[in-house]
Amino acid sequence: GKEKAMGNQLYEFTMKVLRGAGCDLPKGMTGAYVPTYAAAPDYQAALRKGVAAITGMGYVFSDLQGEVREIPVASWSDYVPKVWPEFVGELPSSENLPRLIEEGAIFFGPFAGFNS
């Protein structure tokens, strides 16, 4: 049978980020809400990975918005069309997802800019 790899799980969370030097936020925006998908052994590691990635893109991590959720790989093909119907082509396919999770990948959904 299939062995459950004691490896990475896919975690989903939304980061609130603020404009930093060198980020590509549109003018007039103070920051953005960033749907984050991180493959990691546990949710703390996933969060650290998310913060490191967004900091590396020139944003300033401000806060976590809501909860961290684990997304089972098997439900990804249902999840994406339901949550991001217009971005299906931009997010990893369910065929590629297991390899990305194994590699500890991180990727983002569409940024939602805000100005406060």
N, C-alpha and C positions, 0 to 999 in steps of 0.2 A: 504493500500500500504506500500511499504518499507519506513521507516523513515530514513532520512539521519542523521546519528549520527554526532553530532557536536563534534566528537572526533578527533582521529588521522587520518592523511593522510600519505601515503607512499611517502617519498622523496628520490630521487636518486642524488648523487653527487660523485665526485671523489676527494679524498684528496691526496695531495702529502705529503708523510711522510719521515722522515729521520731516519737512524739507531739510536737507543737509547740503553741504557744498558738493556740487558735482552730480546731484541726482537729476533725473530727467522728468521732474514733475512740471506739469504745465504752469505757466505764469498765473498768479492769482490764487493758486492752491497752497494751503498751509501744510497739508499732509495727505495721507491716503490710508485707507483700510486695505490690507493686503491679504487675500486668502492664500494660505501657505500650506503646502503639502511636503512633508519631510519624512524620509525613510530613516528610521533609527531604532535602536534596541528598546528604548523607552521614551516616554513623552518629554522628560527633562532634556535628554539628548536631542530630541527633535526640536525643542524650543531653542536650545543653544545654537543649533544648526541654522534655524530660521533667522535668529537675530544676527548671527555672523554673516549670513548671505546678504541680508538687506543692508547691513552696515557697509559691507563691501561694495554695494551699489550706490553708496553715497547718501543713504537715508539715515535718520536718527530713530532708533527704536524708542517708542513712547510707552506702549502698553499692550497688554494682551486683551483682546476683545472677546468676551465669552469663554467658552470651554475648549479644551483640547479633546478632539475625538479621534478614535481609531477607525480607519476605514478598511474593512476586509477587502482583500484583493478581488474576491469573487463578485463583490457588489459594485465595483468600479464602473462596469459597462452600463449599469442602471443609473448609477449616481451622476455621472457626467451629463448625460442628456437631460436629466431632471433638473440639476442645479445650474448648469452652464450650457443651455442648448445652443447659444450662439458661439460658444467657444470649443465645441467638440473637436474641431480640427486642430486647435492649438494646444490641447492637453494630451498627455501621452495616451496611446491606445491601450486597451486591456491586454493586447498581445505583448506590448513592450513593457508594461508595468512591472511584472515580476522581476525582470532583469534590472530595471531602475531601482527597485526596492532593495534588491541584493547589493547593488552598488552604493546604496545609501544616498540616492539622489535627492535633490530638493527642487521643487518647481512651484510656480505661483499661478494663481488664477488672475482674473482681471482686477487691476487696481481701481479702487473707487476713491477719487480725489475729494477733498473737502477744504473749505476755508472757514476759519473760525473767527 
